[in-house]
Each structure stands twice: as C-alpha cells, then as structure tokens.
C-alpha cells in the first residue's frame, strides 16, 4: 500500500539530504500523529504541493509532531502538457465534487467560471470563503491520491475573462452536447496548455458559446448523453490524460 502523503509548504529545493531529520508539525503533524496515529517505524511521504517531496521513516513521535528521517527524494513526473479546467459554478456540493475528482486525475489548474446560467452567484463577500473551500478540497484530494502537485485554484472569471484565457491556451475545448466533433477526434498539441471549459447545470448559453468560439474554443462532445457539470470535466480530463497515440500540433 502506498505510504500516506502529508504536505509541508516550506519544504523547498534543495531538499533535505538523505539521512537528515525533518519535523512535521502544525496541522499536518497533528493529523499524522493524532488523527492517523502514525507510529515510530512507519514510512510516510512529505511533499510541498509543488512537485517536490521526500519519503522517510518516522523515528520519533512528539505529541502532535513527527520526526522523520529522509530515505529518498521524490519529484513528480514532468508532463509536456498542462491541463486547465474552467469549471462553471454549480449548486450544492457539485463544484467541490468536480474539484476533488479532477485533482485526483491530475488537473494542473482549476478556474472558477461565473457562467450566465450558473445558479450559484459568488458575491464579493462570498468569493473568499468559496475559494478557500475549493482550495481546501484540492489540497485534500491531492493528499488522498498521493499527488505531489496540488492544482492551483485561480480567482473566478467572467465569460469575457475566460475568452482571454482561451487566447493564451494552445488548445481550448468547450464541452457541449450538440458539438459535431468528438473529443476522441481532437489532435492534442505536443506541449503547452490545454484548456477544458465545463458549463453549468443549465448549459452554456448561445451567446457564451458564440463568444468563446470566436475567441478560439472548439466545441467537442464527450458522451451520447448529457452529463452533470460535476462529471463532464472529469470524463474529458480522463479521456485526454489516457491518450497514448503520438501527439501532433493542432
């Protein structure tokens, strides 16, 4: 079974040398020592959420802290493509569910999108709390899935701002049930940013679709049915990440 992963934000490069002792304290140390009840002799991973980490053996438990002896260094695999998901705001826990599952699959960045048909509206006083929840969800999902990279959750964007993001992407795909092109037919760029646009429960409006298409987004279908907003991005991301054929420039 894979060792549990804990996050230490101030773990930097160069990493501690093999044989060095590292202290895991604070909330993560408390979670490891008190909640998970990690014991002396157990092996754990400690990452910084930015692709670097160490594997080590617990040599001492001091209250709510662990002392860990570094066994080896860890780095996340370098990927030629960067996957960004523009996730429309959804009601209930649908947004957090999408963030959780896309993090598990390996999304690099999640951009909250205030689509015109989003039932949920992020008012200025609500934005900070909502973003904190999305970011906490991404962090927990990265730990659960043993990912050394915690995806960035950006500030929310309007449709106009999303159009600007499309212009800077190497490929932008807008998920739409009426699209004539399937996701499987899209040629992926050999490297760069792939932006996936996921609409809200009510769908992407005709005006938004025109605006995003004009900015360079390509409408693609991912199913012969209409998927929930919390599911669509996960299916698309998984399909793209599992592509094994040689990539070509789009």
N, C-alpha and C positions, 0 to 999 in steps of 0.2 A: 504494500500500500504506500502511495506517495506521502512523504512527510508533510505535515501541516505547514502552511506559509503564514508568517506574520510580517507586518510592514513597519519599517523604521525609516521615517522620512529623511533623517540626517545621515543615512548611510550613503557615503559618497565615494567617488573614484579618486585615488586608488583605494580599493577595498582592503580591509584588514588582512594582514598576512596569515597564511595557514599556520595554525598553532596559537594565534593571538586569541585573547578573550574579548568577547563582545557582550555588553549588557543590554538586555531587552527589558525596558521599564515602561512606565506610563500606562496608558490604556491597553496597549498591545501586551505588555508584560503581565498586566492584571488578567487579561483574557487568557493568556497562555498558562499562567501559574494557578489562578483561582478558578476560572471557568473550565478550561480544558484539562486542568490538573496535570500538566506536563511534569514529568519526573526526571530526576537525575539519570543520565544514561540514554535518554531518548534523543533521537535526531530530529531536528527541525530545519526549516528554511527561513531565512530572514531576507526580505527584499525591500527596495526603496520605492517601488511603484513606477520606476523609470527605466526598467530593464536590467538592473543590476541586483545581485544578491549573493548570499553565502549559504552553504549548508554547514551545520555544526552540531556538535553533541553538547547537551546540557550537562555542565559539570557542577552546577550548584543552583539551588532554588532559595532565594532570599525574600521571603514574604511574597510580594506581588511582582517580583523581578526574577529574571533568569540570567544566569551567567553561561555563555555559550562559547565553546572552543571551536574555532573555524577549522573545518575539514577541507573544504574546497570552495572555489568561486563559481558563481552562476551568472550567465548572461542570456538574455532572450535572443532567439534566432533573428537575424536581420532579414526583413522582408522587403522585396523591391517595390511593393505596392502598399499604399496607406489607405485604409478604408475608413470613410467618414459617413456617419448616418445622420441625416436631418430628420428627426423624429417629431412629427406633429404632436402637440399636446393632446392628451387623451383623458377621459374621465376616470374616476376611481383610481385603482392601482395599475391601470393598463400601461401607463408610461413607465412606471418603475419596473414592471414586469419586462417590458421591452428592453430597458437599460440593462437589467440583470442578464437576460439571455444573450443579448448582443455582446456584452462583456465576456461572457463565458466562451463565446465562439471566437472572439478576438478582434472586435472593432477597436479602432485607434482613437476615434473621437466621436462624440455624440453632440449634435447641435439641436437644442430645443427649438421647434418651429411653431410660431403662433399663426396657424393657418386660419383662413376666414371661417371655415366650418368647424373649427375646434370648439367643443362645448366648454372646455375649461379656458378661462382667461387669466393670465398672470398679471395682476395689477402690480404697480411698483412696490407696494408693501408686502406683496406675497412672493415676489420673484426670489428674494434672498432665501426664504425658507424652502421654496420648491427646488431651487438649485442645490441647496445643501442636501436635500433628500435624494435627488438624483445622484449627486457625487458620492454620498454615503453608500447608496445602492451599488454603484460601480465599484467602489473600493471593496465592499464585502464580497461581491461576485468575483472579483479578481483573486481574492484570497481563497475563496471556495474552489475555484477552478485552477489554482496554483499558477496563476499568470503573474510574471514579474512586472508586467506593464499594466498600470491602471489607466483606462482610457480617460482622456480629457473630456470633461463636460463643459462646453462653452456657454457663454451668455446666450439668451434666447434671441432669435432673429425674426424679423418680419419677412413677408414674401419678397419684398424689394431687396432686403439684405441677403436673403437666400440666393437671389438671382446673381448677386455679386460673387457669392461663394462659387456658384456654377462656373462663372467666367474664369476662375483661378484653378479649377479642377481639370485633371487630364481626361476624365470621363465622368459624366453625370447621368445617372439613371433614375428616372421618375417611375415609381411603381404605379401601374394603372391597369384596371381590369379590362379596359377597352383597347389597350395597345395592340397593334398588329404584329409587333416584334416580340419574340420570346427572349427572356434573359439568357437562355442557352445559345442564342444566335449572336450574341454580342461579342465582338473581339475585345479582349482586355488589353490595355497598354502594358508594355513590358515593365514599366515602373511608373511611379507617380501616384497621384491621389485619385481614388475612385469614390465619388460622392453618390450615396443612395438616398433618395428622397421618399419618405413614407408619409402618406396622407393621414388625416384624422378619420374618426368613425363615419362622418358624413361624406368622406371622399374629397378629392381635390376639385375645387370649383373650375368651371370652364375658363374663367378669367385667369386664375392662377396657372392653370395648365398652359394657356397661351403665353403668359408672361415668362414662365420657366422654360418653355420650349424655345422661345425667342432668345433666351439667354444661353441656350446650348444644351439643355437637358433632353435626353432621349426617353420616350415613353416605352416601357417594357412590361410584359406580363410575366407572372411567376407561378400562376396556377389557373386551372379551369374553373375555379370558384373565387368568391370574394372573401379574402382573409381579413381577420381583425387587424387593427393597426398595431397591436402588440405582437402579432405573429408575422406580419408581412416582411418587416425588416430582417427578422431572424432567418426566415426562409431564404430571402435574397442574399444575405451575407453568407450563409452556409453554402449556398449554391456557388457563389463566387470563390469562396475560400477553398472549395473542394475541386475546383477546376484544375486539371492536371495536364491539359494539352499545352503545347508551346504557345506562349503569348505573342501577339503581334500588335503593332501600333494601330490604334483605331483611326 
